[in-house]
Amino acid sequence: MNTNSGLIIFVNADLTQNVEDAVIRQLEITEAIDGYEFDQRIIDDPNYPSIIHTTNINLLVIRSFYDTTNRALADIVIFISQGLAYVLSNKVGPPGQTFQVDRMRLERLLNAQTQPPQSSPSSSNVQSNILHPLFPHNFTNLYPFGSDPIKPDDDDDDNTEDE
């Protein structure tokens, strides 16, 4: 995928080498550097983020999750733990997404908000929602979802079924 502009992506530093390699491959990272190197490049050239954005370079900045230095310059901030990638911040797509690391792709981070919603099945033989059952029911005088109450109300007729 070609994003037509570069991205600055931050990720936490406590990753295994296998996870880091997967992130680099799946997010089409051009260069991966640590937070110290990124900060030095900002000091040397304050326009460095603009240079990244005007090129087709996807820069991965690997730094401690607790170090928020220059985090505001990141286009995407991801926290990875136990095989899941949590998108904490995303300037080019919706934040708050969670992906399995092995299924995270750059196009999903960029285009998730523009994907059309899943449509419900058009076949009437498929029960797609509990509120739309497969067979017709008379829902009058029933509790939610067509179930009977667990304990019927006391009807005060002095019968033993109320006790």
C-alpha positions in Angstrom: 0.0 0.0 0.0 1.2 3.5 -0.8 0.0 6.2 1.6 1.3 9.0 -0.7 2.8 10.6 2.4 5.0 9.5 5.2 3.9 8.6 8.7 5.5 8.8 12.1 4.3 5.8 14.2 5.2 5.4 17.8 5.3 2.0 19.5 6.3 0.9 23.0 9.8 -0.4 23.4 9.2 -3.6 25.4 8.6 -5.8 22.4 10.2 -9.0 21.4 12.3 -9.0 18.3 9.6 -11.2 16.5 6.9 -8.7 17.3 9.0 -5.8 16.3 9.8 -7.5 13.0 6.1 -8.2 12.4 5.2 -4.6 13.1 7.9 -3.3 10.7 6.7 -5.7 7.9 3.0 -5.2 8.4 3.0 -1.4 8.8 5.4 -1.0 5.8 8.0 0.7 7.9 10.9 2.3 5.9 13.0 3.0 9.0 12.8 2.1 12.7 14.7 4.2 15.2 14.6 4.6 19.0 13.2 7.6 20.8 16.6 9.1 21.5 17.5 9.1 17.8 14.2 10.7 16.9 14.7 13.4 19.5 18.2 14.1 18.1 16.8 14.5 14.6 14.1 16.9 15.9 16.9 19.0 17.6 19.0 19.0 14.5 16.1 19.9 12.2 12.8 21.1 13.8 11.2 20.5 10.3 12.0 16.8 10.4 8.4 15.7 10.9 7.4 17.8 7.8 10.2 16.1 5.8 8.8 12.7 6.8 5.3 13.8 5.9 6.3 15.1 2.4 8.1 11.9 1.6 6.9 8.3 1.4 8.9 7.3 4.5 7.1 5.4 7.3 9.1 6.0 10.4 8.7 3.8 13.4 9.8 5.3 16.7 10.4 2.7 19.4 10.4 4.2 22.9 9.2 3.6 26.4 5.4 3.9 26.7 6.0 6.2 29.7 8.2 8.6 27.8 5.9 11.1 26.1 8.6 13.3 24.7 7.6 14.4 21.2 4.6 12.0 21.2 2.4 14.9 19.8 4.4 14.6 16.6 3.3 11.0 16.0 0.6 10.3 13.5 -0.2 7.0 15.1 0.6 5.8 18.6 0.3 2.1 19.3 0.7 0.1 22.5 1.4 -3.6 22.0 1.0 -6.1 24.8 0.2 -9.8 24.9 -0.3 -10.1 21.1 -2.7 -7.2 20.9 -2.0 -3.7 19.4 -4.0 -0.9 20.9 -4.2 2.3 18.8 -4.0 5.0 21.4 -3.8 7.9 19.0 -4.4 8.2 15.3 -4.4 11.4 13.3 -5.0 9.6 10.0 -7.8 7.3 11.1 -9.9 6.4 14.1 -8.2 5.9 17.5 -9.3 3.3 20.0 -9.0 0.3 17.6 -7.5 -3.0 18.8 -5.9 -5.5 16.5 -4.1 -8.8 16.9 -0.5 -8.0 16.0 -0.4 -10.6 13.3 -3.5 -9.1 11.7 -2.6 -5.4 12.0 -2.1 -3.8 8.6 -1.3 -0.2 7.6 -4.4 0.1 5.4 -6.6 -1.0 8.3 -5.2 1.8 10.4 -5.7 4.3 7.7 -9.0 3.3 6.2 -10.9 1.8 9.1 -13.3 4.7 9.3 -14.1 4.6 5.6 -15.0 0.9 5.4 -18.7 0.4 4.9 -20.5 -1.3 7.8 -21.3 -4.9 7.5 -24.8 -5.3 6.1 -27.2 -7.8 7.6 -27.9 -11.0 5.6 -30.6 -10.6 3.0 -31.8 -14.2 3.4 -34.7 -14.6 5.7 -33.4 -18.1 6.6 -30.5 -16.6 8.6 -31.0 -15.4 12.1 -28.6 -12.4 12.3 -29.8 -10.8 15.5 -31.6 -12.1 18.6 -34.1 -9.3 18.1 -35.0 -10.7 14.7 -35.7 -14.4 15.3 -35.7 -17.0 12.6 -39.3 -18.0 13.2 -42.2 -15.6 13.8 -43.4 -15.2 17.4 -46.2 -13.4 19.1 -44.2 -11.1 21.4 -47.2 -9.6 23.2 -47.2 -10.1 27.0 -43.7 -11.5 27.0 -40.6 -10.3 28.7 -37.6 -9.1 26.5 -36.4 -11.5 23.8 -39.5 -13.5 24.0 -38.7 -15.3 27.2 -41.0 -16.0 30.1 -40.1 -14.4 33.5 -37.9 -16.5 35.7 -40.3 -16.1 38.7 -43.8 -15.1 37.9 -45.4 -12.3 39.8 -47.6 -13.1 42.7 -51.2 -13.0 41.5 -52.7 -13.1 45.1 -55.0 -16.0 44.5 -53.7 -18.0 47.5 -52.5 -20.9 45.4 -49.3 -22.7 46.3 -47.7 -22.0 42.9 -46.9 -18.5 44.0 -44.7 -19.6 46.9 
